[in-house]
Amino acid sequence: MKTVLLIDEDRDLRATLRGWLAGDGWTVLEAEEGQVGFELIQKHRPEVVICDLLMPRCNGFKLCRLVHQQPELAQIKIIISSGRGYAVDRFNALEAGAAEYLVKPVQCVELAKLLERLLSPERPAETLPRNQPAASRPRSPTETIAVHPSIGSPNQPTQIKFWGVRGSIPTPGSATVVYGGNTSCVEVRADGEIIILDAGSGLRPLGLALVNEFENRPINATLLISHTHWDHIQGFPFFVPAYNPHNNLRICGFEGSSEGLQTTLSSQMESPYFPLSMRQMPGHISVEELQDLNFNIGKVRVNAAFANHPGICVGYRLFTSCGSVVYLPDNEPYSRLRGSPDSMAATSAESMTYARKQDEKMIEFIKGADVLIIDSQYDDDEYKGHVGWGHGCLDDVVTLALVAGVKQLFLFHHDPGHDDAQISRMVNWARNLVAMHGESLVVEAAREGLEVVLKPVTEQFQ
């Protein structure tokens, strides 16, 4: 009897697939996450694995690489399933070793035809030529360093400061002096912790400011990486505190589509791209591949959620003693994407229902946040020409914030083609939308140097 392994945290989806497959004569195994799934693969050697792309601990890309690193497992067919229809995700899945890539919701007839094709010896599955998987190359071990508080006390306000607000590429010049031209970087100081959100080119001025502030005192900070597209990591080689042996920097993020976080960060510093390697940085730097979507940085509780953006990309929600901050720098609403005629995914009623459920998960993630920093790259007209690029539309962002009941909305990831006047027009339009709904949501455009303070709860009512 044929055996199939279903790896997906969605129990309802697994139940539906289990019913279809069992009725067709399959023995069905199940796992909620990739690491457990890989153990079942090693034990049971199923003919087929149907695996979700976005999972903590072991995402679909990594699972493919792990399986194909072991010759005895090489004949297993892996089908990656995802709610996202980005062409780059499909390409990366096939390159990692997947036999096929399915966009959810999965259709019974479509799945049956695919399984028949994959298991037919005369019609082999589609593959892409690939070299040795990047994950199989030896990586330098990293030491986990305990990060001790270096600022303030738990009773102090939560402070947020924008150091880089632009997307895609830095845009210095006279047209961007108001909102700034550096790429993504936000500093949060809360409950005795320095937490840095992304390492775009804004990380350089932040590093200089920290050195000036702390002088001879050690700097202890945690850097959370949303994803490793260049505009979110390009400032790391220029982060001056990383060159001081007295400082501790803990870098956290999720493994990408083809490389681990350590490899990605260090590769941009290899010759001939940079004069020093990451290994030559004197600071105490630990790189941690996050395994769970919920974790702590000192007394700050952190939740992560997968965003709708090519590759492995997450948003972070920081729960501080003075309120919560959501950072979602790259995200394209599922419903808008599925509803577009240019979308790769089907626009059936079932497909749109699935898309709405995915958006509802994001609404739940940001619900009631005191501060929402979110990708608002395009206006409504611009978005029509950028469907599937993985970025947000202003109108959708305002609606999302209103439905989720957030208190302050900061438009973020400004398009490199937008000058100060265009961004100001977008802010005014967003405020008009809020007024038309009769709401009191505070809307601002993130700009370099802007500081936001969340006071302790006891002070808010004085």
TIDREN-166542 format. One record per residue (C-alpha): x, y, z; residue number from 1. Coordinates in nm, 4 decimals. Layout:
N
R        X        Y        Z num
R        X        Y        Z NUM
...
This chain:
462
R        X        Y        Z num
R   0.0000   0.0000   0.0000   1
R   0.1271   0.3467  -0.0888   2
R   0.2202   0.5797   0.1981   3
R   0.1912   0.9582   0.2035   4
R   0.3036   1.1960   0.4776   5
R   0.1120   1.5212   0.5367   6
R   0.3106   1.7972   0.7102   7
R   0.0992   2.1021   0.7894   8
R  -0.0097   2.2830   1.1051   9
R  -0.3586   2.3282   0.9589  10
R  -0.5551   2.0373   1.1105  11
R  -0.8613   2.0997   0.8958  12
R  -0.6545   2.0829   0.5791  13
R  -0.4879   1.7616   0.6942  14
R  -0.8273   1.6092   0.7704  15
R  -0.9547   1.6970   0.4230  16
R  -0.6478   1.5564   0.2486  17
R  -0.6506   1.2486   0.4712  18
R  -1.0087   1.1739   0.3679  19
R  -0.9294   1.2088  -0.0038  20
R  -0.6096   1.0043   0.0115  21
R  -0.7349   0.7262   0.2388  22
R  -1.0343   0.6829   0.0100  23
R  -0.7911   0.6380  -0.2786  24
R  -0.6004   0.3599  -0.1003  25
R  -0.3181   0.5561   0.0608  26
R  -0.1784   0.4983   0.4086  27
R  -0.1666   0.8503   0.5566  28
R   0.0863   0.9725   0.8135  29
R   0.0693   1.3205   0.9664  30
R   0.2912   1.5787   1.1352  31
R   0.2284   1.9376   1.2451  32
R   0.5783   2.0684   1.1746  33
R   0.8814   1.9953   0.9629  34
R   1.1249   1.8528   1.2156  35
R   0.8791   1.5855   1.3315  36
R   0.7928   1.5271   0.9671  37
R   1.1563   1.4633   0.8783  38
R   1.1816   1.2062   1.1578  39
R   0.8755   1.0275   1.0165  40
R   1.0319   1.0353   0.6695  41
R   1.3450   0.8664   0.8017  42
R   1.1411   0.6033   0.9846  43
R   0.8662   0.5210   0.7326  44
R   1.0122   0.6191   0.3907  45
R   0.6791   0.7339   0.2379  46
R   0.6498   0.7496  -0.1396  47
R   0.5147   1.1049  -0.1249  48
R   0.5361   1.3962   0.1192  49
R   0.2930   1.6890   0.0982  50
R   0.4523   1.9663   0.3000  51
R   0.3530   2.3229   0.3866  52
R   0.6084   2.5888   0.2929  53
R   0.5811   2.8206   0.5935  54
R   0.6528   2.6366   0.9170  55
R   0.8633   2.7086   1.2254  56
R   1.1550   2.4809   1.3151  57
R   1.1876   2.3399   0.9637  58
R   1.0298   2.5139   0.6641  59
R   0.9495   2.3420   0.3360  60
R   1.2697   2.4544   0.1641  61
R   1.4824   2.3134   0.4441  62
R   1.2896   1.9860   0.4518  63
R   1.3607   1.9342   0.0811  64
R   1.7312   1.9946   0.1371  65
R   1.7450   1.7596   0.4377  66
R   1.5781   1.4788   0.2432  67
R   1.7987   1.5161  -0.0647  68
R   2.1161   1.5207   0.1414  69
R   2.0527   1.1527   0.2216  70
R   2.0835   0.9236  -0.0837  71
R   1.8562   0.6604   0.0687  72
R   1.5712   0.9156   0.0751  73
R   1.6317   1.0661  -0.2671  74
R   1.3442   0.8794  -0.4366  75
R   1.0806   1.0339  -0.2086  76
R   0.8623   1.2832  -0.3942  77
R   0.8026   1.6074  -0.2044  78
R   0.5138   1.8346  -0.2953  79
R   0.5410   2.1811  -0.1432  80
R   0.2042   2.3478  -0.0757  81
R   0.1575   2.7150   0.0021  82
R  -0.1055   2.9817   0.0113  83
R   0.1298   3.2016  -0.1911  84
R   0.1619   3.1945  -0.5673  85
R   0.4935   3.3764  -0.6052  86
R   0.6968   3.2423  -0.8982  87
R   1.0214   3.2809  -0.7026  88
R   0.8883   3.0552  -0.4247  89
R   0.8042   2.7847  -0.6781  90
R   1.1475   2.8174  -0.8382  91
R   1.3247   2.7962  -0.5010  92
R   1.1160   2.4935  -0.3982  93
R   1.2034   2.3044  -0.7167  94
R   1.5669   2.4036  -0.6842  95
R   1.5708   2.2750  -0.3250  96
R   1.4463   1.9377  -0.4478  97
R   1.0663   1.9505  -0.4485  98
R   0.8892   1.7529  -0.7180  99
R   0.6097   2.0071  -0.7499 100
R   0.4632   2.3237  -0.5958 101
R   0.0896   2.3572  -0.5281 102
R  -0.0955   2.6767  -0.4426 103
R  -0.3608   2.6310  -0.1718 104
R  -0.6460   2.5523  -0.1509 105
R  -0.5547   2.2129  -0.2924 106
R  -0.8122   2.0597  -0.5274 107
R  -0.8868   1.6850  -0.5058 108
R  -0.8804   1.6250  -0.8811 109
R  -0.5634   1.8305  -0.9253 110
R  -0.3870   1.6393  -0.6463 111
R  -0.4938   1.3004  -0.7840 112
R  -0.3559   1.3834  -1.1285 113
R  -0.0336   1.5126  -0.9796 114
R   0.0225   1.1999  -0.7695 115
R  -0.0413   0.9795  -1.0713 116
R   0.2122   1.1764  -1.2725 117
R   0.4773   1.1773  -0.9993 118
R   0.4573   0.8025  -0.9441 119
R   0.4508   0.7150  -1.3140 120
R   0.7996   0.5923  -1.4133 121
R   0.7608   0.6965  -1.7753 122
R   0.6693   1.0557  -1.6811 123
R   0.9201   1.1813  -1.4248 124
R   0.8455   1.4840  -1.2107 125
R   0.9689   1.8270  -1.3110 126
R   1.3011   1.9180  -1.1571 127
R   1.5536   2.1927  -1.1909 128
R   1.9277   2.1338  -1.2255 129
R   2.1023   2.2155  -0.9056 130
R   2.4440   2.2011  -0.7511 131
R   2.5185   2.0779  -0.4061 132
R   2.2522   2.2241  -0.1721 133
R   2.3796   2.5260   0.0151 134
R   2.2648   2.3768   0.3443 135
R   2.5051   2.0819   0.2996 136
R   2.8117   2.3025   0.3035 137
R   2.9778   2.3168   0.6448 138
R   2.8865   2.6202   0.8501 139
R   3.0805   2.7878   1.1245 140
R   2.9396   2.7006   1.4659 141
R   2.8113   2.9986   1.6612 142
R   2.8097   3.0419   2.0339 143
R   2.4895   3.1567   2.1999 144
R   2.5755   3.4583   2.4130 145
R   2.3514   3.5727   2.6945 146
R   2.2515   3.9334   2.6340 147
R   2.2305   4.1371   2.9519 148
R   2.0248   4.4542   2.9845 149
R   2.2264   4.7649   2.9099 150
R   1.9621   5.0349   2.9374 151
R   1.6969   5.1588   3.1693 152
R   1.4602   4.9747   3.3971 153
R   1.1333   4.7893   3.3398 154
R   0.9373   5.0950   3.4580 155
R   1.0682   5.3235   3.1871 156
R   0.8672   5.4065   2.8724 157
R   0.9030   5.1997   2.5575 158
R   1.0928   5.4058   2.3006 159
R   1.0743   5.3498   1.9244 160
R   1.3029   5.5285   1.6814 161
R   1.3137   5.5041   1.3018 162
R   1.6600   5.4858   1.1462 163
R   1.5679   5.3512   0.8013 164
R   1.2215   5.3607   0.6410 165
R   1.2798   5.3028   0.2698 166
R   1.2347   4.9824   0.0692 167
R   1.4421   4.8151  -0.2020 168
R   1.7420   5.0502  -0.2201 169
R   1.8754   5.3567  -0.0345 170
R   1.7631   5.6837  -0.1938 171
R   1.9727   5.9765  -0.0700 172
R   1.9162   6.3180  -0.2202 173
R   1.7176   6.6391  -0.2021 174
R   1.3857   6.4644  -0.2792 175
R   1.3981   6.2423   0.0318 176
R   1.5275   6.4723   0.3059 177
R   1.1965   6.4814   0.4992 178
R   1.1249   6.1103   0.5305 179
R   1.4743   5.9761   0.4687 180
R   1.6446   5.7492   0.2200 181
R   1.7921   5.4684   0.4325 182
R   1.6487   5.1173   0.4143 183
R   1.4694   4.9313   0.6922 184
R   1.5920   4.9683   1.0490 185
R   1.3903   5.0447   1.3637 186
R   1.5203   5.0642   1.7213 187
R   1.3033   4.9658   2.0185 188
R   1.4131   5.0159   2.3768 189
R   1.1912   4.8375   2.6232 190
R   1.2192   4.6718   2.9637 191
R   1.5962   4.7013   2.9758 192
R   1.6540   4.5726   2.6202 193
R   1.7811   4.7243   2.2970 194
R   1.5962   4.5505   2.0152 195
R   1.6795   4.6349   1.6542 196
R   1.4324   4.5451   1.3815 197
R   1.6166   4.4723   1.0559 198
R   1.9623   4.5730   0.9377 199
R   1.9062   4.7919   0.6323 200
R   2.1342   5.0870   0.5653 201
R   1.9723   5.2682   0.8593 202
R   2.1719   5.0381   1.0874 203
R   2.4859   5.2408   1.0187 204
R   2.3665   5.5702   1.1732 205
R   2.2078   5.3742   1.4587 206
R   2.5441   5.2125   1.5319 207
R   2.7220   5.5468   1.5323 208
R   2.4627   5.6898   1.7709 209
R   2.4997   5.3943   2.0083 210
R   2.8782   5.4310   2.0154 211
R   2.8446   5.8018   2.0892 212
R   2.5884   5.7365   2.3653 213
R   2.7595   5.4460   2.5432 214
R   3.1192   5.5692   2.5027 215
R   3.3257   5.3137   2.6964 216
R   3.0338   5.1124   2.8313 217
R   2.9508   4.7791   2.6634 218
R   2.6558   4.7684   2.4248 219
R   2.4231   4.4673   2.4404 220
R   2.1587   4.4414   2.1710 221
R   1.9357   4.1943   1.9880 222
R   1.8861   4.2242   1.6117 223
R   1.5710   4.0657   1.4673 224
R   1.5851   4.0026   1.0918 225
R   1.2495   3.9860   0.9129 226
R   1.4056   3.8316   0.5992 227
R   1.7318   3.8463   0.4154 228
R   1.6501   4.0519   0.1085 229
R   1.9365   4.2946   0.0678 230
R   1.7508   4.6073   0.1792 231
R   1.7052   4.4412   0.5197 232
R   2.0645   4.3261   0.5813 233
R   2.2901   4.5589   0.3794 234
R   2.3731   4.7797   0.6777 235
R   2.5159   4.4982   0.8906 236
R   2.8773   4.5208   0.7650 237
R   2.8751   4.8913   0.8611 238
R   2.7415   4.8450   1.2167 239
R   3.0289   4.9946   1.4168 240
R   2.9415   4.8324   1.7561 241
R   3.0083   4.4901   1.5993 242
R   3.3757   4.5845   1.5717 243
R   3.4225   4.6358   1.9471 244
R   3.5112   4.3220   2.1521 245
R   3.3303   4.4653   2.4548 246
R   2.9925   4.4577   2.2803 247
R   2.7462   4.1709   2.2467 248
R   2.5125   4.1383   1.9491 249
R   2.2585   3.8583   1.9244 250
R   2.1153   3.8198   1.5706 251
R   1.7916   3.6225   1.5316 252
R   1.5914   3.5227   1.2264 253
R   1.4460   3.2316   1.0329 254
R   1.6299   3.0242   0.7753 255
R   1.5709   3.1455   0.4200 256
R   1.4846   2.9634   0.1012 257
R   1.8378   2.8517   0.0196 258
R   2.0764   2.9684   0.2923 259
R   2.0930   2.9873   0.6679 260
R   2.1058   3.3245   0.8406 261
R   2.4752   3.2911   0.9287 262
R   2.5685   3.2061   0.5706 263
R   2.3637   3.4872   0.4202 264
R   2.5019   3.7556   0.6509 265
R   2.8615   3.6418   0.6097 266
R   2.8454   3.5922   0.2326 267
R   2.7805   3.9625   0.1684 268
R   3.1075   4.0333   0.3494 269
R   3.3191   3.7915   0.1481 270
R   3.5859   3.9116  -0.0941 271
R   3.5497   4.0830  -0.3376 272
R   3.2374   4.2463  -0.1947 273
R   3.3837   4.3693   0.1362 274
R   3.7337   4.4147   0.2792 275
R   3.6651   4.2273   0.6057 276
R   3.4899   3.8980   0.6663 277
R   3.2262   3.8476   0.9331 278
R   3.4735   3.6242   1.1195 279
R   3.7052   3.9241   1.1557 280
R   3.4479   4.1338   1.3397 281
R   3.5884   4.1627   1.6949 282
R   3.2499   4.1994   1.8663 283
R   3.0808   3.9048   2.0356 284
R   2.8247   3.8124   1.7688 285
R   2.5888   3.5161   1.7978 286
R   2.3596   3.4158   1.5120 287
R   2.0503   3.2208   1.6104 288
R   1.8206   3.0411   1.3674 289
R   1.4808   3.0804   1.5309 290
R   1.2844   2.7586   1.5706 291
R   0.9614   2.8872   1.7245 292
R   0.7265   3.1713   1.6417 293
R   0.7039   3.2694   2.0086 294
R   1.0091   3.3545   2.2192 295
R   1.1436   3.6081   2.4701 296
R   1.4096   3.8772   2.4663 297
R   1.4627   3.9366   2.8350 298
R   1.1239   4.0469   2.9684 299
R   0.9919   4.1346   2.6232 300
R   0.7674   3.8669   2.4781 301
R   0.7962   3.8313   2.0991 302
R   0.5528   3.6715   1.8549 303
R   0.6403   3.6175   1.4896 304
R   0.4066   3.5588   1.1952 305
R   0.4832   3.4595   0.8376 306
R   0.4159   3.7426   0.5941 307
R   0.2918   3.7128   0.2355 308
R   0.6190   3.7990   0.0638 309
R   0.8540   3.5972  -0.1605 310
R   1.0848   3.3687   0.0358 311
R   1.0749   3.3219   0.4137 312
R   0.9661   3.6524   0.5645 313
R   0.8154   3.7261   0.9057 314
R   0.6723   4.0140   1.1002 315
R   0.7390   4.0598   1.4720 316
R   0.5141   4.1707   1.7563 317
R   0.6899   4.2940   2.0711 318
R   0.4900   4.2840   2.3937 319
R   0.6475   4.5358   2.6306 320
R   0.5343   4.6546   2.9725 321
R   0.4079   4.9757   2.8071 322
R   0.2226   4.8243   2.5125 323
R   0.2815   4.6252   2.1953 324
R   0.4666   4.7126   1.8763 325
R   0.4084   4.5282   1.5465 326
R   0.6734   4.5416   1.2750 327
R   0.5530   4.4071   0.9393 328
R   0.7869   4.5592   0.6797 329
R   0.7014   4.3461   0.3727 330
R   0.3520   4.2050   0.3207 331
R   0.0956   4.1725   0.0411 332
R  -0.2621   4.1004   0.1546 333
R  -0.3802   3.7609   0.0277 334
R  -0.7280   3.8811  -0.0714 335
R  -0.5998   4.1662  -0.2871 336
R  -0.3442   3.9373  -0.4501 337
R  -0.5931   3.6558  -0.5226 338
R  -0.8532   3.9001  -0.6496 339
R  -0.6235   4.0509  -0.9100 340
R  -0.6470   3.9309  -1.2727 341
R  -0.2655   3.9192  -1.2768 342
R  -0.2471   3.6737  -0.9867 343
R  -0.0900   3.3306  -1.0462 344
R  -0.3452   3.1720  -0.8105 345
R  -0.6994   3.0825  -0.9082 346
R  -0.9711   3.3345  -0.8225 347
R  -1.2487   3.0841  -0.7506 348
R  -1.4849   3.1304  -0.4572 349
R  -1.2943   2.8618  -0.2683 350
R  -0.9648   3.0349  -0.3383 351
R  -1.0939   3.3717  -0.2190 352
R  -1.2322   3.2120   0.0983 353
R  -0.8894   3.0691   0.1679 354
R  -0.7292   3.4105   0.1058 355
R  -0.9668   3.5811   0.3492 356
R  -0.8808   3.3265   0.6175 357
R  -0.5112   3.3990   0.5729 358
R  -0.5757   3.7728   0.6049 359
R  -0.7824   3.7068   0.9161 360
R  -0.4791   3.5391   1.0713 361
R  -0.2784   3.8559   1.0089 362
R  -0.5581   4.0687   1.1559 363
R  -0.5464   3.8533   1.4676 364
R  -0.1679   3.8923   1.4815 365
R  -0.1823   4.2744   1.4841 366
R  -0.5114   4.3097   1.6721 367
R  -0.5122   4.5917   1.9279 368
R  -0.1459   4.6849   1.8755 369
R  -0.0409   5.0194   2.0172 370
R   0.1916   5.0763   1.7208 371
R   0.1747   4.9139   1.3773 372
R   0.4705   4.9670   1.1417 373
R   0.3670   4.8167   0.8104 374
R   0.4576   4.7911   0.4423 375
R   0.2576   5.0582   0.2543 376
R   0.4719   5.0838  -0.0558 377
R   0.2076   5.1509  -0.3240 378
R  -0.1019   5.3605  -0.3707 379
R  -0.4043   5.1964  -0.5304 380
R  -0.3089   5.2836  -0.8887 381
R   0.0542   5.1769  -0.8469 382
R  -0.0395   4.8422  -0.6967 383
R  -0.2180   4.7380  -1.0167 384
R   0.1180   4.7351  -1.1901 385
R   0.2948   4.5529  -0.9062 386
R   0.0678   4.2592  -0.8282 387
R   0.2691   3.9698  -0.6891 388
R   0.5689   4.1784  -0.5885 389
R   0.5006   4.1082  -0.2204 390
R   0.4217   4.4611  -0.1042 391
R   0.1227   4.6425   0.0377 392
R  -0.1336   4.8827  -0.1019 393
R  -0.2129   5.1899   0.1085 394
R  -0.5919   5.1454   0.0993 395
R  -0.5628   4.7840   0.2155 396
R  -0.3227   4.8790   0.4940 397
R  -0.5621   5.1379   0.6364 398
R  -0.8507   4.8912   0.6224 399
R  -0.6392   4.6254   0.7923 400
R  -0.5421   4.8638   1.0726 401
R  -0.9014   4.9766   1.1261 402
R  -1.0405   4.6240   1.1363 403
R  -0.7661   4.5157   1.3772 404
R  -0.8241   4.8148   1.6056 405
R  -0.4652   4.9329   1.6218 406
R  -0.3973   5.2694   1.7855 407
R  -0.1159   5.4175   1.5764 408
R  -0.0342   5.3335   1.2145 409
R   0.3053   5.4115   1.0598 410
R   0.3348   5.3758   0.6838 411
R   0.6667   5.2049   0.6099 412
R   0.8895   5.0635   0.3350 413
R   0.8492   5.3735   0.1184 414
R   0.8998   5.3115  -0.2512 415
R   1.2411   5.4323  -0.3779 416
R   1.0578   5.6242  -0.6503 417
R   0.8473   5.8233  -0.4023 418
R   0.9728   6.1692  -0.3118 419
R   0.8695   6.3532   0.0043 420
R   0.5691   6.5130  -0.1650 421
R   0.4324   6.1769  -0.2796 422
R   0.4649   6.0238   0.0664 423
R   0.2889   6.3262   0.2202 424
R   0.0026   6.2817  -0.0280 425
R  -0.0256   5.9176   0.0720 426
R  -0.0434   6.0134   0.4409 427
R  -0.3193   6.2652   0.3707 428
R  -0.5166   6.0089   0.1713 429
R  -0.4791   5.7529   0.4519 430
R  -0.6090   6.0064   0.7043 431
R  -0.9034   6.0823   0.4755 432
R  -0.9879   5.7124   0.4619 433
R  -0.9844   5.6946   0.8410 434
R  -1.2107   6.0008   0.8626 435
R  -1.4542   5.8516   0.6094 436
R  -1.4896   5.5504   0.8389 437
R  -1.5517   5.7778   1.1358 438
R  -1.2527   5.6376   1.3238 439
R  -0.9760   5.8038   1.5260 440
R  -0.6767   5.5977   1.4114 441
R  -0.3541   5.8012   1.4196 442
R  -0.1713   5.7763   1.0845 443
R   0.1846   5.8906   1.0177 444
R   0.4520   5.8091   0.7632 445
R   0.7632   5.6642   0.9207 446
R   1.0530   5.9045   0.8830 447
R   1.4138   5.8875   0.9899 448
R   1.4728   6.0347   1.3343 449
R   1.1070   6.0103   1.4388 450
R   1.0711   5.8882   1.7977 451
R   0.7573   5.7324   1.9444 452
R   0.7143   5.6847   2.3183 453
R   0.4756   5.4413   2.4882 454
R   0.4355   5.5331   2.8522 455
R   0.3767   5.2866   3.1355 456
R   0.0091   5.2032   3.1812 457
R  -0.0062   5.3852   3.5163 458
R   0.1132   5.7074   3.3496 459
R  -0.1297   5.6845   3.0564 460
R  -0.4274   5.7560   3.2809 461
R  -0.2767   6.0391   3.4862 462
